[in-house]
């Protein structure tokens, strides 16, 4: 039985991971005024973040259509898939899961199971990678789902924002609160665990970076970890890596731009980790 994997562009997995496993990525939309872009196709992440501070209008985002998901499922059926697992950004953050489920119900060419990753960025991406590796080794869809349920409970994403301006622009924070928080050098830390978004507030950038390292240590021994950021400066990424070096596994650690679908709301320069703790 051939199991194939579908995800969306918010998973942040690089192409060199997706391509060998035949992971099918459905892009979300990024809209700037009347101009629409397919995430990762019509505009690169570098282009988006470089333009973000000077866009005349706040970018908005939109989920793919039912038809686009159904087309993805039918394509994999045509390629010989016997089952499809469709793994997506947390339903607490986006309607992608709802649309994918509607498409799955309308798909007759292949059985499709839609999974809420309860995560974002590489928190989702690491789940997708696990599913793809297990599928490639011959695991059944049921076996993969059991493994993903376990991994969800060990997956964490947390990042410190560099600016509050884009939360204000997107309407997620009152402009007077932004001004006050900026004056006090408050750096929000956004967290995601088990489908629940959260936030912490610390003073100054230095304290924010140190708090990120404390949070990474609290995850415990690491099975997977990556630095995630919204096109942060290389020296900022290097600083965070250096502070956390005693916690990181040996070898190269992936450093990945967060999807503009999230970055449009939190702005450039955010820095953090996606981490999976070791199974107990």
N, C-alpha and C positions, 0 to 999 in steps of 0.2 A: 504494500500500500504506500503510495507516494504522497507525502504531506508537504505542502508548500506554504510559505509564509508571506503575508501581506502586512504592511505597516503604513504609517504616514510620515511626512517629511519632518515632523517635530521630533522624531526619534534621534536625530543627529548622528546616526551611524555614517561613517565615511564610505565612499563608494568601494574602496578596497575591501571592506567587510561585506557589503551588500552583494557585490557582483559574483563572487565565487559560489555563494549559496543560492543565487537566483531569487533573492528577496525582492518582492515587488513593492515599490514605494509610491504611494499615492500622494501627490503634492497638495498642500493647502494653498490658499490664495492670499496674496498681500496686495492691498489696494491703496494707492496714493492718489487722492482726487479721483479722476475718471480713468486713471491708468491702473490696470490690473496685471499682476505678475504671478506666475506659478513659482512657489518657493523652491529654490534650488535649480530651476530650469531657466526661467526668464531673467533672473537676477541672482548674482552670487551673494553670499553673505557679506563678503568684504565690500562689495558695491553698496549693499543696503546700509550697512553701518556707517560707511563714509558719508552717505547722503542723508542719513537720518536727522542729524542736527539742523540741516538746512532745508528739509522738506517744508513747503509752504503750508501743508496740511498734515495733521497727525495721521499716520498710516493706520488702516484698519485691516482686519483679517477675516477670512471666511472659509468655511469647511467645504470640501469637495461635494459634488452632487451624488445622489444615489446612483445615477447612471454611471458615473466614473468608477465607483466602487464595484458595481455589477460588472462593468467591462473588465476590471482587473480580475475578478473571480472567474469570469468566462475565459479570459486569456489563459489563466493557469490550468483550467480544465482542458482547454484545447492542447496544452503542452503536456498533458498526461497526469495532472494532479488527481488523486482520489479523494483527498480532503484538503481543506484550506483553513489555516488558523490566521485570523486577522487581528493584530495586536496594536492598540492605539493609546494615545495620550489620555490621561485620566479624565473621566467624565465630569469630575468636579471643575475642570478647567476648560472643557471644550465639548461641543456637540458631536464630535467626530464619531464616537462610539455609537451614538444613537443613529446616525446616518448609515454607518457601516452595518448595523443590525437590520435596519430597514432593507438595505440592499441584499443582505444575506437571505432574508426571508423571501425575496423575489427571485433569488438565484436557484435555478433548477439543474444546472449543468454539473454541480459539484456541491457536496455538503460543506457549509462554511460555519465555523464557530468564531464569534467575535469576543475578544478578551479585552477587558478594561485593565490596562497596565497599572492603574492607580499611581502613575508616575508621569514625569515629563523628561524631555531631553534624553540624555544617556541613561537615566533611570529606566525609561522605556526601551532605549536602544540595547542595553545589556540583556533585557528579557528577550527581545527579538533575536539577538545573536545566539542566546542559549537555545531558543526554539529552533533556529535554523541549523545549528550544529547537531542537535538531537535528531532532527528530521533527516539530515544528510547521513547520519549513522544508522538509520532505519527504525528509529523509535516511532511508536504510534502517536496519534494525536492525543489520546488519553494520557499516555505516559508523559508527553510534553507538558500538558496542562497541570499535572501533579507537580512537576518540577518548577513550573512558573509560579504556581500558588505558593510554594516554599520560598522562591526567590523574592517575590513581592514583599514578603515580611522582612527581608534582609536588605532592601533597597532604600537608599536615601539620596536626596538631592538638596543642597543648600548653597546659597550664593549671597554675597554682600553687594548691594547696589552702590554704584559710584555717584549717582545723581538721583534726585527726586523729581526732576523736571518732567520726565516722560510719564510718570504716574499722574502728575498734574494734567498734562496734555491729554491723556487718555481718559480723564475724568475719574480716576481711581483714588485721587487724593485732593482735598481742598487746597486751593492756591495759598491761603493764609497759613494752613498747617505746614505746607511745603516751605514757605518763607521762614517760619519759626524753626522748623527742623533743620533747615540749611544753616541758619544762624548758630544753632547749637552743635553743628557738625554731626548730626545724627545720621547713622548709616544703617538702614534697615537690612536685616538678613532674612531672606525668604527661604522657607523650608517646605519640603514635600516628603511625606511619609505615609504609606498605606492609604493613599487616596485623599489625604487631608492636608491642604495647604496651611502653612502657618507663618508667623513672622516674629522676629526679635528685633529689638532696637538697641544699638550700642553707640557710644560716642567715639568719634574719630576713626579714620581709616586703619590706623595701626591696631586699635582694639578690635575692629571688625575682622581683620586678617587673623589675629590671634584667636578670636572666637571660632572662626572657621576650622582652625587646626584642632581646637578643643572638641568641636563637634565630630570631626573626622576620627579623633582618638576614641570618642564614645561609641562609634560604630563597632569597634573591636578589631580583631584581625581581619584583614581585607582580602576578599576573593577577587574583586575587581575594583578599580578606581580610575577616575579620569578627572582632569581639571576642565571645568566648563566655564565659558565666559562669553560676554557679548563684545567680541572684537577688542578685548583689553590690550593694552600695550604689552609688547613682549617682556619688558622689564617687570611689569606687574605680575605676569604669569610666572616669571622666573623667581620673583620674591616669594610668592605663595608656595611654589614648589620647594624652595629652600627651607621655608619655615616648617613644612610638613615632611621634610625628607626622612626623618626618623620613623615615620609611619608608613611610608610608601614602599611597595614591593620593589625589588631590584629590577633594573632594566628600564626601557622606555615607558613613559606614562603618557597616554593620549591626552592631548590638549585640543579641545574642540569648541568652535563657535556655536553658541546656542541659536536655534532657529529664530529668524526674524519674527515669526508668529508670536513668540514670547518677548523677544528683544524690542519689538515696537512699543511695548508697554513699560519695560524696565530700563530701557536706554542703554547706550554703550558703556563699556568699562566695568560691567558687573563681573565678579569673580567668585568661583566656588568649586564644589566637588560633586560628582556623581559617584556613589560608592555602594558596593555590595559586600556585606559582612560574610564571613565564613560560616557555612552551615554548621550548626551545633550537633 
